[in-house]
Amino acid sequence: MPSRSGFTVTGSFIRLIPKYFVTLNRLCDVVPVNVPPLSGVHGLTLRSYCRQMPKKEKAQVKRQPAGGGAAEAGASCPVARDKSGAVTITVHAKPGSKHSSITEVSAEAVGVAIAAPPTDGEANTELIRYLAEVLDLKKSHISLDKGSRSRDKLVKVDSSLSPEEVLRRLREAAG
C-alpha cells in the first residue's frame, strides 16, 4: 500500500495521486491553511500536506573576545593544556625524511620530520618515540589523540611538565 507523508491510500485513488498532489502543491502557496479535509481522501488535509518540517538551527560558534588572556595565548601557540589537564601539542608531520627532527615551531603547529614511511602506523610510532626523546619522557607518557591518518595531529603529553616547559624543549630541539 503506497503511503505519502504517513497517509495510506488504497483502491482507485492510486491513479489519482499525482493529480491531487500537483493540485495540493499549487494550493499550498495560495489557500489558507485551515481548509476542511479533501473529500474522498481520508485524513489528508491541506494543513497536514502543506506543513513544513521545522528547520534545524545552526550551532552558534562561541567567539573569544579580544584580549581573552589564556584562551588567546592557547590559540596562537601549538602547545596548550586541554580540559583534562594534559598538555597537547599540535603537530604537522612530514613522514619519509632521512632523519627525525623538529623543523619549525610556528604559531599554528610544530613541524616534525619523521624518519619513517607513512604506512601501517610506522610514522606515528616514530613520532611518539622521537617526541619522547626530545621531551625526555617515557613513550607511555605520550599518545596520539587525533590525526592518526593525517599529517596534522594532536599529541597528548601526560606528565607534570607545563606547556611552557614543553614549548621550551621543542624550541631547543628545533635549534
QUIGILIN-V991296 format. One line per field, one symbol per residue. ss: DSSP state (h for helix, s for strand, l for the rest). phi: phi as a letter, one per 40 degrees, with the letter a starting at -180 (. if undefined). burial: + if it has 24 or more other C-alpha atoms within 12 Angstrom, else -. A space follows every 10 residues. Layout:
ss = ???
phi = ???
burial = ???
This chain:
ss = llssllssll hhhhhhhhhh hhhhhhhhhh llllllllll lllllhhhhh llllllllll lllllllllh hhhhhlllss slllllssss ssssslllll ssssslllls ssssllllll lhhhhhhhhh hhhhhlllhh hsssssllll lsssssslll llhhhhhhhh hhhhl
phi = .cbbfgbcbb gcccccddcc cccccccdcb cdccccdccg bcgbbccccc cccccccccc ccbcccgcgc ccccccbcba bcccgccbbc bbcbcgccbc accabbccac cbcbcaccbf gccccccccc cccccfbccc cbaccagcbb ccbbbbbbac ccdccccccc ccccg
burial = ---------- ---------+ +--+------ ---------- ---+++--++ ---------- ---------- ---++-++++ ++---+++++ +++++----+ +++++---++ ++++++---- --++++++++ ++-++---+- +++++--+-- +++++++++- +-+--++-++ +-+--
